[in-house]
């Protein structure tokens, strides 16, 4: 039990420094300012490979499992990776060097799926839509008003 506690304490001390700023960012950016949480969407207007992951998590928490799958099926892959990490690291106290290969495989599969979603769904189906109020979108609209390209 003491080893589990020490592992969790050490991990929190090491990784916790990133969790607090991330939480503040999400709360400030998405909650208070009501801007897209994803920097890629905010800057380019284009969806990123993880686009829809937060909405999928919210659907999962509400028990809407099919809607969660439809929003972003890789949410279940990420959830499985997190659960595996918790079980192996804190319950079984096992070495987890093998997990980096599993994470890499899921990441590659997610990128391949992103390309598929961009081809099939962009820009007409949530979450694969273009955000016109992005920095690039607003900039482009201002350029068009100047009639530089006409």
Rosetta silent file (secondary structure, phi, psi, omega in degrees, C-alpha in Angstrom):
SEQUENCE: XXXXXXXXXXXXXXXXXXXXXXXXXXXXXXXXXXXXXXXXXXXXXXXXXXXXXXXXXXXXXXXXXXXXXXXXXXXXXXXXXXXXXXXXXXXXXXXXXXXXXXXXXXXXXXXXXXXXXXXXXXXXXXXXXXXXXXXXXXXXXXXXXXXXXX
SCORE:     score description
SCORE:     0.000 S_00000001
   1 L     0.000  -40.354 -178.973    0.000    0.000    0.000 S_00000001
   2 H   -64.550  -36.774  179.922    2.821    2.385    0.852 S_00000001
   3 H   -67.305  -39.295  177.075    4.449    1.787   -2.535 S_00000001
   4 H   -61.694  -44.288  179.400    1.196    2.605   -4.341 S_00000001
   5 H   -62.730  -44.741 -179.767    0.868    5.809   -2.341 S_00000001
   6 H   -63.540  -40.170  176.990    4.474    6.804   -3.048 S_00000001
   7 H   -61.603  -48.213 -179.250    4.010    6.135   -6.767 S_00000001
   8 H   -63.505  -42.679  179.357    0.851    8.226   -6.899 S_00000001
   9 H   -63.830  -44.243  179.019    2.470   11.013   -4.857 S_00000001
  10 H   -64.469  -43.407  179.408    5.581   11.020   -7.030 S_00000001
  11 H   -64.367  -41.609  179.291    3.533   11.031  -10.231 S_00000001
  12 H   -63.936  -40.517  179.446    1.341   13.872   -8.971 S_00000001
  13 H   -63.525  -38.020 -177.736    4.424   15.863   -8.011 S_00000001
  14 H   -79.296  -48.083 -174.514    5.920   15.305  -11.473 S_00000001
  15 H   -93.448  -19.768 -176.398    2.818   15.590  -13.699 S_00000001
  16 H   -62.373  -26.287  179.022    0.608   17.775  -11.512 S_00000001
  17 H   -63.000  -26.290  179.021    2.471   20.906  -12.592 S_00000001
  18 H   -88.379  -25.075 -176.712    0.965   20.495  -16.044 S_00000001
  19 H   -71.191  -42.146 -178.964   -2.546   19.674  -14.909 S_00000001
  20 H   -62.566  -51.054  177.163   -3.175   22.955  -13.089 S_00000001
  21 H   -61.297  -35.766  177.861   -2.232   25.257  -16.015 S_00000001
  22 H   -63.492  -43.462  178.158   -4.220   23.020  -18.363 S_00000001
  23 H   -63.085  -41.746  178.045   -7.268   23.297  -16.116 S_00000001
  24 H   -64.194  -42.328  178.677   -6.918   27.074  -15.917 S_00000001
  25 H   -59.248  -49.469 -178.447   -6.555   27.257  -19.703 S_00000001
  26 H   -63.591  -43.901  179.989   -9.693   25.186  -20.313 S_00000001
  27 H   -64.415  -47.441 -177.954  -11.697   27.114  -17.716 S_00000001
  28 H   -70.229  -53.506 -173.629  -10.581   30.545  -18.907 S_00000001
  29 H   -67.666  -53.691 -175.594  -10.453   29.924  -22.666 S_00000001
  30 H   -86.640  -34.807 -175.620  -13.466   27.667  -23.122 S_00000001
  31 H   -84.393  -50.549 -175.111  -15.545   28.492  -20.069 S_00000001
  32 H   -87.811  -49.737 -177.245  -15.227   32.230  -19.547 S_00000001
  33 L   -80.692  -15.830 -179.908  -14.125   33.538  -22.955 S_00000001
  34 L    58.563   38.602  176.053  -16.234   30.969  -24.873 S_00000001
  35 L  -102.005  158.844  176.583  -13.486   30.416  -27.446 S_00000001
  36 L   -58.321  133.760 -178.649  -12.630   27.052  -29.001 S_00000001
  37 L   -67.518  -33.654 -176.799  -10.453   25.138  -26.540 S_00000001
  38 L   -76.136  122.116  178.753   -8.337   23.675  -29.334 S_00000001
  39 H   -61.128  -33.841  179.923   -5.555   26.060  -30.441 S_00000001
  40 H   -63.859  -43.159  178.933   -5.630   24.583  -33.970 S_00000001
  41 H   -66.697  -42.118 -178.060   -9.321   25.406  -34.378 S_00000001
  42 H   -64.119  -39.013 -176.866   -8.857   28.874  -32.865 S_00000001
  43 H   -84.799  -51.271 -173.496   -5.954   29.748  -35.171 S_00000001
  44 H   -96.452  -25.768 -174.346   -6.730   27.931  -38.437 S_00000001
  45 L    87.516   -8.112 -179.203  -10.430   27.126  -38.162 S_00000001
  46 L   -90.984  144.568  177.861   -9.675   23.545  -39.142 S_00000001
  47 L   -70.503  148.846  178.207  -10.536   20.620  -36.863 S_00000001
  48 L   -97.708  171.331  179.476   -7.650   18.757  -35.265 S_00000001
  49 L   -58.557  -25.922  179.655   -7.315   14.950  -34.932 S_00000001
  50 L   -95.117    6.834 -177.856   -8.782   15.143  -31.424 S_00000001
  51 L   -57.563  126.358 -178.851  -11.687   17.360  -32.481 S_00000001
  52 L    97.640   -6.714 -177.382  -14.811   16.144  -30.726 S_00000001
  53 H   -66.115  -41.983  178.764  -12.929   14.323  -27.962 S_00000001
  54 H   -65.966  -42.755  177.815  -14.153   16.672  -25.205 S_00000001
  55 H   -64.561  -37.233  177.284  -17.724   16.467  -26.497 S_00000001
  56 H   -63.424  -40.560  178.088  -17.378   12.670  -26.677 S_00000001
  57 H   -62.435  -41.453  179.585  -16.241   12.621  -23.029 S_00000001
  58 H   -65.862  -39.644  176.954  -19.260   14.691  -22.010 S_00000001
  59 H   -64.076  -40.323  178.608  -21.586   12.346  -23.909 S_00000001
  60 H   -61.681  -45.766 -179.961  -19.913    9.362  -22.207 S_00000001
  61 H   -61.667  -35.251  178.642  -20.386   10.905  -18.749 S_00000001
  62 L   -80.352   -1.863  178.352  -24.086   11.458  -19.528 S_00000001
  63 L    84.879   12.044  179.325  -24.399    7.785  -20.539 S_00000001
  64 L   -93.734   74.804 -170.387  -24.901    8.494  -24.247 S_00000001
  65 H   -69.139  -38.644  177.795  -22.437    5.824  -25.377 S_00000001
  66 H   -67.933  -43.134  177.250  -23.522    5.553  -29.022 S_00000001
  67 H   -62.765  -37.157  176.179  -23.470    9.341  -29.439 S_00000001
  68 H   -60.865  -46.350  178.718  -20.023    9.321  -27.824 S_00000001
  69 H   -60.564  -42.409 -179.191  -18.861    6.743  -30.386 S_00000001
  70 H   -68.891  -32.928  179.632  -20.291    8.793  -33.236 S_00000001
  71 H   -70.343  -47.906  178.188  -18.643   12.002  -31.998 S_00000001
  72 L  -163.383   99.689 -176.819  -15.176   10.460  -31.673 S_00000001
  73 L   -62.489  -21.696 -179.228  -14.642    6.679  -31.459 S_00000001
  74 H   -74.721   -5.905  172.197  -11.068    7.130  -30.262 S_00000001
  75 H   -58.611  -40.694 -179.430  -12.405    8.392  -26.936 S_00000001
  76 H   -66.629  -34.296  176.131  -12.860    4.727  -26.035 S_00000001
  77 H   -66.076  -43.136  177.976   -9.256    4.006  -27.034 S_00000001
  78 H   -65.533  -42.356  177.857   -7.963    6.818  -24.848 S_00000001
  79 H   -60.356  -43.210  178.182  -10.189    5.689  -21.988 S_00000001
  80 H   -62.737  -40.573  177.955   -8.846    2.129  -22.334 S_00000001
  81 H   -63.509  -42.257  179.549   -5.255    3.432  -22.286 S_00000001
  82 H   -64.189  -44.617  179.630   -5.922    5.467  -19.125 S_00000001
  83 H   -64.494  -41.820  176.040   -7.558    2.505  -17.388 S_00000001
  84 H   -59.953  -43.212 -179.947   -4.688    0.205  -18.419 S_00000001
  85 H   -62.137  -44.145  179.681   -2.176    2.713  -17.088 S_00000001
  86 H   -62.790  -46.720 -178.583   -3.978    2.969  -13.751 S_00000001
  87 H   -62.567  -50.583 -175.796   -4.256   -0.801  -13.368 S_00000001
  88 H   -71.237  -39.620 -174.847   -0.653   -1.585  -14.331 S_00000001
  89 H   -78.527  -43.303 -171.308    1.016    1.375  -12.593 S_00000001
  90 H  -105.851  -29.600 -179.492   -0.941    1.634   -9.345 S_00000001
  91 H   -93.105  -47.489 -179.354   -2.733   -1.659   -8.754 S_00000001
  92 L   -90.559  -12.523 -179.500   -0.312   -4.236  -10.175 S_00000001
  93 L    53.870   44.693 -177.752    2.795   -2.053   -9.651 S_00000001
  94 L  -101.420  159.173  174.109    4.210   -3.203  -12.989 S_00000001
  95 L   -69.916  143.565 -174.992    6.692   -1.643  -15.380 S_00000001
  96 L  -122.664   27.257  179.590    4.948    0.158  -18.246 S_00000001
  97 L   -60.707  -31.008 -179.226    7.631    0.584  -20.924 S_00000001
  98 L   -65.492  -23.535 -173.128    5.509   -1.483  -23.314 S_00000001
  99 H   -68.259  -27.012 -179.513    2.704    1.061  -23.149 S_00000001
 100 H   -61.282  -31.410  177.535    4.537    3.642  -25.260 S_00000001
 101 H   -71.518  -37.582  177.334    4.128    1.314  -28.258 S_00000001
 102 H   -67.299  -41.745  177.517    0.414    0.972  -27.607 S_00000001
 103 H   -63.159  -42.324  178.594    0.053    4.758  -27.265 S_00000001
 104 H   -63.160  -41.370  179.335    1.984    5.230  -30.532 S_00000001
 105 H   -63.701  -43.026  178.588   -0.262    2.699  -32.309 S_00000001
 106 H   -65.853  -39.512  179.197   -3.417    4.452  -31.081 S_00000001
 107 H   -63.936  -43.791  178.599   -1.981    7.845  -32.102 S_00000001
 108 H   -63.720  -44.230  178.866   -1.164    6.621  -35.630 S_00000001
 109 H   -62.432  -38.055  179.204   -4.618    5.054  -35.965 S_00000001
 110 H   -65.710  -38.179  178.588   -6.216    8.318  -34.762 S_00000001
 111 H   -68.226  -40.862  176.151   -4.321   10.314  -37.394 S_00000001
 112 H   -62.000  -41.840  178.313   -5.382    7.889  -40.127 S_00000001
 113 H   -66.078  -35.251  176.356   -8.970    8.201  -38.897 S_00000001
 114 H   -60.752  -45.584  178.674   -8.609   12.003  -38.903 S_00000001
 115 H   -61.040  -42.405  177.321   -7.633   11.947  -42.577 S_00000001
 116 H   -60.343  -47.815 -179.146  -10.658    9.738  -43.290 S_00000001
 117 H   -63.554  -38.339  178.096  -13.000   12.085  -41.375 S_00000001
 118 H   -63.339  -40.316 -178.894  -11.595   15.132  -43.167 S_00000001
 119 H   -69.842  -43.135 -173.215  -12.197   13.447  -46.528 S_00000001
 120 H   -86.095  -42.621 -169.742  -15.692   12.131  -45.747 S_00000001
 121 H  -105.543  -24.300 -174.815  -17.227   14.663  -43.332 S_00000001
 122 L   -71.297  134.674   -1.500  -15.405   17.993  -43.698 S_00000001
 123 L  -107.106   32.338 -170.374  -16.901   20.633  -43.618 S_00000001
 124 L  -107.695  -15.924 -176.080  -20.504   19.514  -43.186 S_00000001
 125 E  -122.516  130.819  176.230  -20.714   17.213  -40.144 S_00000001
 126 L   -58.213  140.667   -0.131  -19.862   18.022  -36.514 S_00000001
 127 L   -91.560   10.462 -174.830  -17.165   18.073  -35.279 S_00000001
 128 E   -89.554   61.048 -179.818  -15.465   18.252  -38.682 S_00000001
 129 L  -117.027  164.133  177.214  -16.584   21.776  -39.559 S_00000001
 130 L   -93.282  129.586  179.186  -14.719   24.935  -40.456 S_00000001
 131 L   -91.852  102.808 -176.133  -14.729   27.643  -37.784 S_00000001
 132 L   -67.466  -23.089 -179.399  -15.144   30.921  -39.695 S_00000001
 133 L   -88.881   16.789  175.575  -14.421   32.998  -36.596 S_00000001
 134 L   -71.725  167.650  178.374  -10.884   31.617  -36.299 S_00000001
 135 H   -59.758  -45.029  179.632   -7.941   33.974  -36.582 S_00000001
 136 H   -65.383  -39.569  179.690   -7.225   32.766  -40.128 S_00000001
 137 H   -64.618  -44.555  178.837  -10.915   32.999  -41.076 S_00000001
 138 H   -65.311  -43.534  178.036  -11.274   36.545  -39.799 S_00000001
 139 H   -58.871  -45.520 -179.796   -8.001   37.543  -41.471 S_00000001
 140 H   -62.944  -40.943  178.896   -9.170   36.034  -44.778 S_00000001
 141 H   -62.873  -38.661  178.595  -12.511   37.872  -44.554 S_00000001
 142 H   -68.413  -38.999  177.492  -10.694   41.172  -44.037 S_00000001
 143 H   -63.248  -42.540  179.809   -8.384   40.453  -46.992 S_00000001
 144 H   -62.944  -36.741  178.536  -11.421   39.689  -49.185 S_00000001
 145 H   -65.287  -31.036  178.077  -13.018   43.000  -48.200 S_00000001
 146 L   -75.640  -10.740 -179.857   -9.886   44.803  -49.382 S_00000001
 147 L    57.209   42.860  178.874  -10.362   43.066  -52.756 S_00000001
 148 L   -71.184  -35.766 -174.803   -6.697   42.159  -52.958 S_00000001
 149 L  -100.036   20.532 -178.355   -7.386   38.944  -54.873 S_00000001
 150 L  -118.982    0.000    0.000   -9.978   40.240  -57.360 S_00000001
